[in-house]
Amino acid sequence: MHPVVVRSLGLAMMGLAVALLGFAVFFGMKFGNPLGIIVTGVFVAIGGYALVNAADKLAK
């Protein structure tokens, strides 16, 4: 895949992670235990960060 596409995908995943963490805070206030959503958000953020890094390496 093209580095720009990979980078965009990574940034989109990081944005999704932020949205998931925000949702987890809201969910936690309403229903209690948001731990699963927080863990998912962290993993999505790590995956997005890895994609952005990979795209930067490919672009050089």
C-alpha positions as CSV (number, residue, x, y, z in Angstrom):
1,M,0.0,0.0,0.0
2,H,1.0,3.6,-0.6
3,P,2.7,5.3,2.5
4,V,0.1,8.1,2.4
5,V,-2.8,5.6,2.6
6,V,-1.1,3.7,5.5
7,R,-0.5,6.9,7.4
8,S,-4.1,8.1,6.9
9,L,-5.3,4.7,8.2
10,G,-3.0,5.0,11.2
11,L,-4.3,8.5,12.0
12,A,-7.9,7.4,11.6
13,M,-7.2,4.5,14.0
14,M,-5.7,7.0,16.5
15,G,-8.8,9.2,16.1
16,L,-11.0,6.2,16.7
17,A,-9.0,5.3,19.9
18,V,-9.6,8.8,21.2
19,A,-13.4,8.4,20.5
20,L,-13.4,5.0,22.2
21,L,-11.7,6.4,25.3
22,G,-14.2,9.3,25.4
23,F,-17.0,6.8,25.1
24,A,-15.5,4.7,27.8
25,V,-15.5,7.7,30.2
26,F,-19.2,8.3,29.4
27,F,-20.1,4.6,29.6
28,G,-18.2,4.4,33.0
29,M,-20.2,7.2,34.5
30,K,-23.5,5.6,33.3
31,F,-23.0,1.9,33.9
32,G,-19.8,1.2,35.8
33,N,-16.9,-0.9,34.5
34,P,-15.6,0.6,31.2
35,L,-12.3,-1.4,31.4
36,G,-12.9,-3.4,28.2
37,I,-13.5,-0.3,26.1
38,I,-10.4,1.4,27.6
39,V,-8.2,-1.6,26.8
40,T,-9.6,-1.8,23.2
41,G,-9.0,2.0,22.8
42,V,-5.4,1.6,24.0
43,F,-4.8,-1.3,21.5
44,V,-6.3,0.6,18.6
45,A,-4.1,3.6,19.5
46,I,-1.0,1.5,19.6
47,G,-2.0,-0.1,16.2
48,G,-2.6,3.4,14.7
49,Y,0.8,4.6,16.0
50,A,2.6,1.6,14.6
51,L,1.0,2.3,11.1
52,V,2.0,5.9,11.2
53,N,5.6,4.9,12.1
54,A,5.7,2.3,9.4
55,A,4.4,4.9,6.8
56,D,7.1,7.4,7.9
57,K,9.8,4.7,7.4
58,L,8.4,3.7,4.0
59,A,8.2,7.4,2.9
60,K,11.9,8.0,3.6
